Amino acid sequence: RPPRSTLFPYTTLFRSESLKEREGVEAMSDQLEALRAQLDDVNLKLLELINERGKIVQKIGEVKSKSGQKRFDPVRERKMLDIIAEHNKGPFDTDTLQHLFKQIFQLSLGLQEDDNRKALLVSRKKKPEDTIVDLKGIKIGNGEQHLITGPCSVESYEQVREVAEAMKAQGLKLLRGGAFKPRTSPYDFQGLGKEGLEILKRVAEELDMVVISEVMNPNDVEMACEYIDVIQIGARNMQNFDLLKEVGGTDKPVLLKRGLSATIDEFVKAAEYILAKGNGNVMLCERGIRTYERATRNTLDISAVPILKQETHLPVLVDVTHSTGRRDLLLPTAKAAFAIGADAIMAEVHPDPAVALSDSAQQMDISQFNDFVQSLRDAGLYKL
């Protein structure tokens, strides 16, 4: 074993190298922290610039909204992407940066849309609390669920009276019935018009019912208001803007049905026309949309119920008759609608559907109607 004195130079050298290595690590650590601090500073600057960009985008959205321009401008987006490609000096490749900016553009469009929705009178962001529509003491939208029933078309006093009596026996007061009937064929029964309204009013007064009936022509609104309690805007008139404005100027509750091929956004904007004129007593009704499916008359968009309830503060109804066109599907679709949160269900009843002047295949007779209501009660989905 060599003496300790001969190991001293090596020990000193080892310690010196360890010290240098430690100092080198510390220097690299300091450099790393400095670079990270620079990165944090750049991140904060990017954050500030992105938010500044967002504010400018919102202002652009306001200008476009006032001038009626579409939010998305593909020509403008292409120009911005070209500018990015022209000025990119790396190290990121152009495709990567363009993809990143496309995401920012998309979020910016969403920001404009969010501002637009926030401004809509129908928007839940504008009015967080639910709108409750009072139909002669019956509250729609307060959490209680209701049934709206009656014949497709008003054919006679006796017909409406018989259906209304069956409804009253079940404790129902919301009576629907068509006096003006928009039909696909000009040769089909078009309704009794004013005479039909007179029948509805007479039965309603005798049995203490609430009358819901469709109006098609803006010129008929004032006259119809003398006979009915709720103005219905049918699917084919969802974008009859003159009619929407006219009913918006009344104090009558409005039941607005979704158009045959309308998107939810178009449906909501149609309701906005009514609210914009001052009438906030609007109920939305999902009645099925047209798809390639032929097993049913239309396709019931059941998901529209929670979407409309999330996006708007208005009551949401479901018409199970027109959405299916089949009386054998009325009960299961009504159960689904109540289960998903619909405020009311609409269904058609006729004393003798086989001789009905319109839509005979989709209407229940009195016995079927009684079974329908009882089945909903037995399922615990309808408690009134």
C-alpha positions in Angstrom: 0.0 0.0 0.0 1.5 3.4 -1.0 2.0 6.0 1.7 -0.8 8.6 2.1 1.6 11.3 0.9 1.9 9.8 -2.5 -1.9 9.7 -3.0 -2.3 13.4 -2.2 -1.7 14.7 -5.8 -4.3 12.3 -7.2 -6.8 13.2 -4.5 -6.4 16.9 -5.1 -6.8 16.3 -8.9 -10.0 14.3 -8.4 -11.5 16.9 -6.1 -10.5 19.6 -8.6 -12.2 17.7 -11.5 -15.3 17.1 -9.4 -15.5 20.7 -8.6 -15.2 21.7 -12.2 -17.9 19.2 -13.2 -20.2 20.5 -10.5 -19.6 24.1 -11.6 -20.3 23.0 -15.2 -23.6 21.4 -14.2 -24.6 24.5 -12.2 -23.7 26.7 -15.1 -25.9 24.6 -17.5 -28.7 24.6 -14.9 -28.5 28.4 -14.7 -28.5 28.6 -18.5 -31.5 26.3 -18.7 -33.4 28.4 -16.2 -32.6 31.5 -18.1 -33.9 29.9 -21.3 -37.0 28.7 -19.6 -37.6 32.2 -18.2 -37.3 33.6 -21.8 -39.8 30.9 -22.9 -42.2 31.9 -20.2 -41.9 35.5 -21.2 -42.6 34.6 -24.9 -45.6 32.5 -23.8 -47.0 35.4 -21.9 -46.5 37.7 -24.9 -48.2 35.1 -27.1 -51.1 34.9 -24.7 -51.5 38.6 -24.7 -51.4 38.7 -28.5 -53.8 35.9 -28.9 -56.3 37.6 -26.6 -55.7 40.9 -28.4 -56.5 39.1 -31.6 -59.6 37.6 -30.1 -60.9 41.1 -29.2 -60.3 42.3 -32.7 -62.1 39.2 -34.0 -65.1 40.1 -31.8 -65.2 43.6 -33.2 -65.1 42.2 -36.7 -67.9 39.9 -35.8 -70.0 42.8 -34.6 -69.4 44.7 -37.8 -70.3 41.7 -39.9 -73.4 41.0 -37.9 -74.7 44.6 -38.4 -74.0 44.4 -42.1 -75.5 40.9 -42.5 -72.3 39.3 -43.7 -71.4 35.7 -43.0 -68.8 35.1 -40.3 -66.7 32.7 -42.3 -64.8 34.3 -45.2 -62.7 31.6 -47.0 -61.0 34.1 -49.3 -59.8 36.1 -46.3 -58.6 33.0 -44.5 -56.6 31.9 -47.6 -55.0 35.3 -47.8 -53.9 35.1 -44.1 -52.4 31.6 -44.6 -50.5 32.8 -47.6 -49.1 35.7 -45.6 -47.9 33.3 -43.0 -46.2 31.1 -45.6 -44.5 34.1 -47.2 -43.1 35.4 -43.9 -42.2 32.1 -42.2 -38.4 31.9 -41.6 -38.4 28.7 -39.5 -37.6 26.6 -37.6 -41.2 25.4 -37.9 -42.2 24.3 -41.4 -45.0 26.2 -43.1 -47.5 23.3 -43.0 -47.2 23.1 -39.3 -47.7 26.8 -38.7 -50.6 27.0 -41.1 -52.3 24.1 -39.3 -51.7 25.9 -36.0 -53.2 29.1 -37.4 -56.2 27.3 -38.8 -57.0 26.2 -35.3 -56.8 29.8 -34.1 -59.1 30.8 -37.0 -61.6 28.2 -36.1 -61.6 29.2 -32.4 -62.0 32.8 -33.5 -65.2 31.9 -35.5 -66.5 30.1 -32.4 -65.8 33.3 -30.4 -67.9 35.3 -32.9 -70.7 32.7 -32.8 -70.6 32.6 -29.0 -71.0 36.4 -28.9 -73.9 36.1 -31.4 -75.7 33.5 -29.3 -75.1 35.6 -26.2 -76.9 38.5 -27.9 -80.0 36.4 -28.9 -83.1 37.0 -26.8 -83.8 33.3 -26.9 -80.4 32.4 -25.6 -80.0 31.0 -22.1 -76.9 33.1 -21.8 -79.1 36.2 -22.2 -81.7 34.8 -19.8 -80.4 32.0 -17.5 -83.8 31.3 -15.9 -86.4 29.2 -17.6 -89.3 31.0 -19.4 -92.7 29.8 -18.0 -95.6 30.2 -20.3 -99.0 30.6 -18.6 -101.9 29.1 -20.5 -104.9 30.1 -18.5 -103.4 28.9 -15.3 -101.5 25.9 -16.8 -97.8 26.5 -16.5 -95.6 25.2 -19.3 -91.9 25.2 -18.5 -92.0 25.1 -14.7 -90.9 21.4 -14.5 -94.4 19.9 -14.7 -95.1 17.9 -17.9 -98.3 18.2 -19.8 -100.3 16.6 -22.7 -101.7 18.6 -25.6 -104.3 16.5 -27.5 -107.1 16.9 -29.9 -108.1 16.2 -33.5 -105.8 16.9 -36.4 -108.5 18.9 -38.2 -111.7 20.5 -36.9 -114.4 18.7 -38.8 -117.6 19.4 -36.8 -118.7 20.6 -33.4 -119.7 17.0 -32.4 -116.3 15.7 -33.3 -114.4 18.3 -31.3 -116.8 18.0 -28.3 -116.4 14.2 -28.1 -112.6 14.4 -28.0 -112.7 17.3 -25.5 -115.0 15.4 -23.2 -112.6 12.4 -23.3 -109.7 14.8 -22.5 -111.6 16.4 -19.6 -112.3 12.9 -18.2 -108.5 12.4 -18.1 -108.0 15.8 -16.5 -106.6 17.4 -19.6 -107.4 21.0 -20.7 -104.9 21.7 -23.5 -107.0 21.2 -26.7 -105.4 21.3 -30.1 -107.3 21.4 -33.4 -106.6 22.6 -37.0 -108.9 25.1 -38.6 -106.4 26.2 -41.2 -104.6 23.1 -42.7 -101.5 23.5 -44.9 -101.6 20.3 -47.1 -99.2 19.0 -49.6 -101.9 18.4 -52.2 -104.2 21.3 -53.1 -107.0 18.8 -53.4 -106.8 17.6 -49.8 -109.0 19.0 -47.0 -107.8 22.5 -46.1 -109.7 23.0 -42.9 -112.9 24.9 -42.0 -111.1 28.2 -41.5 -113.0 30.7 -39.3 -115.9 28.2 -38.8 -113.4 25.8 -37.3 -112.1 28.5 -34.9 -115.7 29.2 -33.8 -116.2 25.5 -33.0 -113.0 25.3 -31.0 -113.9 28.4 -29.0 -117.5 27.1 -28.3 -116.2 23.8 -27.0 -113.5 25.5 -25.0 -116.0 27.8 -23.3 -118.3 24.9 -22.5 -115.6 22.6 -21.0 -113.1 25.1 -19.8 -110.3 24.2 -22.2 -107.3 26.0 -23.6 -107.4 26.2 -27.4 -104.3 25.8 -29.6 -104.7 26.2 -33.3 -102.5 27.1 -36.3 -102.6 30.4 -38.2 -101.0 30.5 -41.7 -101.6 34.0 -42.9 -100.4 37.1 -41.2 -103.7 38.8 -42.1 -105.6 36.2 -40.1 -103.7 36.7 -36.8 -105.9 39.4 -35.4 -109.1 37.6 -36.3 -107.8 34.2 -34.9 -106.8 35.8 -31.6 -110.5 36.4 -30.9 -111.0 32.6 -30.8 -107.9 30.9 -29.7 -105.6 31.0 -26.6 -102.3 29.9 -28.3 -101.2 30.6 -31.8 -99.5 27.7 -33.5 -97.0 28.3 -36.3 -96.7 25.1 -38.2 -93.6 23.4 -39.6 -94.3 24.7 -43.2 -94.5 28.3 -41.8 -91.5 28.2 -39.5 -89.7 30.6 -41.8 -92.7 32.7 -42.8 -91.0 35.7 -41.4 -94.0 38.1 -42.0 -96.1 35.7 -39.9 -93.4 35.4 -37.2 -93.3 39.2 -36.9 -97.0 39.5 -36.8 -97.5 37.0 -33.9 -94.5 38.6 -32.2 -96.6 41.8 -32.0 -99.4 40.1 -30.1 -99.7 39.1 -26.5 -100.8 35.6 -27.2 -98.6 32.6 -26.4 -97.0 31.1 -29.5 -96.3 27.4 -30.2 -93.6 27.3 -32.9 -93.0 24.0 -34.7 -89.6 23.1 -36.2 -89.5 23.1 -40.0 -89.4 19.9 -42.0 -85.8 20.3 -42.9 -84.7 23.0 -40.5 -81.5 22.9 -38.5 -81.7 23.7 -34.7 -80.0 27.0 -35.4 -82.6 27.9 -38.0 -85.3 26.9 -35.6 -83.9 29.0 -32.8 -83.5 32.0 -35.1 -87.1 31.7 -36.2 -88.1 32.0 -32.5 -85.9 35.0 -32.2 -88.1 36.8 -34.8 -91.0 36.5 -32.4 -89.1 37.6 -29.3 -87.5 40.5 -31.2 -91.0 41.9 -31.7 -91.8 41.8 -28.0 -93.6 38.5 -27.5 -91.6 36.3 -25.1 -94.3 33.7 -24.5 -92.9 31.2 -27.1 -92.9 27.4 -26.9 -90.7 25.4 -29.2 -92.0 22.1 -30.6 -89.9 19.3 -32.1 -92.1 17.5 -34.6 -89.7 15.4 -36.6 -87.4 16.3 -39.5 -87.3 14.9 -43.0 -84.6 12.3 -43.6 -84.1 9.4 -46.0 -85.9 7.1 -43.6 -89.3 5.9 -44.7 -90.3 3.7 -41.8 -91.9 6.8 -40.2 -93.5 9.9 -41.6 -90.6 12.0 -40.3 -87.6 11.3 -38.1 -88.0 12.4 -34.4 -84.9 14.2 -33.4 -85.2 13.4 -29.7 -81.7 14.9 -29.0 -83.2 18.3 -30.0 -85.0 18.5 -26.7 -81.9 18.7 -24.4 -80.1 20.8 -26.9 -82.8 23.4 -27.1 -83.2 23.4 -23.3 -79.4 24.0 -23.0 -79.2 26.6 -25.7 -82.5 28.5 -25.0 -84.7 29.3 -22.0 -87.9 28.5 -23.8 -90.2 25.5 -23.0 -89.7 22.5 -25.4 -92.5 20.3 -26.6 -92.6 17.2 -28.8 -95.2 16.3 -31.3 -95.2 12.5 -31.4 -98.0 12.3 -34.0 -96.4 14.2 -36.9 -92.9 12.9 -36.1 -93.9 9.3 -36.5 -97.1 9.3 -38.5 -97.9 6.0 -36.8 -100.3 5.5 -33.9 -98.4 2.3 -32.8 -95.4 4.5 -32.1 -97.1 7.3 -30.2 -96.7 5.7 -26.8 -93.0 4.7 -27.0 -92.0 8.1 -28.5 -94.0 9.9 -25.9 -92.3 8.0 -23.1 -88.9 8.9 -24.7 -89.9 12.5 -24.9 -91.0 12.8 -21.3 -88.0 10.9 -20.1 -85.6 13.2 -21.9 -87.2 16.3 -20.4 -89.9 17.6 -22.8 -92.3 20.0 -21.1 -95.3 18.7 -23.0 -96.3 16.1 -25.6 -98.6 16.7 -28.5 -100.8 13.9 -29.9 -103.8 13.7 -32.1 -107.2 12.1 -31.2 -110.3 11.5 -33.3 -113.6 9.7 -32.4 -113.3 7.6 -35.6 -109.8 7.9 -37.3 -110.9 5.8 -40.2 -113.2 8.5 -41.5 -111.0 11.5 -40.5 -110.6 14.1 -43.2 -106.8 14.3 -42.6 -104.0 12.1 -41.3 -106.2 9.1 -40.3 -103.3 6.7 -39.9 -101.7 8.7 -37.1 -104.6 9.6 -34.9 -105.8 7.6 -31.9 -109.4 6.8 -31.2 -110.9 7.6 -27.8 -110.2 4.1 -26.4 -106.6 4.2 -27.6 -106.2 7.7 -26.2 -107.4 6.5 -22.7 -104.9 3.6 -22.8 -102.2 6.0 -24.0 -102.7 8.4 -21.0 -103.0 5.5 -18.5 -99.8 3.9 -19.8 -97.8 7.1 -19.4 -99.1 7.3 -15.8 -98.4 3.7 -15.1 -94.8 4.3 -16.3 -94.4 7.1 -13.9 -93.7 9.6 -16.7 -96.9 11.5 -16.5 -98.2 12.5 -13.1 -101.0 15.0 -13.8 
